[in-house]
Amino acid sequence: MPKLMTTRTDPPVSEAQRRAMRAAAGGHSTLGIPTKVGEEFSEADPGGKLPEHVPSPSKDDAGRGDDCSGYMDAVRRGDSAGMARHREGMLRRR
C-alpha cells in the first residue's frame, strides 16, 4: 500500500505570526489566511518563547548568510558569471 503524504509546516518565527495563525484557525483571519492552514499550523506549533516580531534585514546584511536572492537574481537574468560568483561566495561562508 502506498504511503500517505503528510503535510509539514515550518515552525513559527514570531509571536505575531503565531497570533495570526491562531486567528486563522478560529476563522478570524484579517490577512486572508485560510482556516485549514491556521489549524495545521497551530497543531504543529511546538510552543515556547519567540520574539515579538522578526527584525527586517538591514542594508549591511544584504547578500550575507544563507540568503540566495543574489544567486536567484543572476539565474533569472541568465547571468552565468553572476551565478558562479554568488555560488562561490555562499560556499566560502559555510
Secondary structure, DSSP 4 states (H G I P E B T S, - for coil): -PPPP----PPP--HHHHHHHHHHHTT--SS---HHHHHHHHHH-------SSPPPPPGGGTT-TT--HHHHHHHHHT-HHHHHHHHHHHHHH-
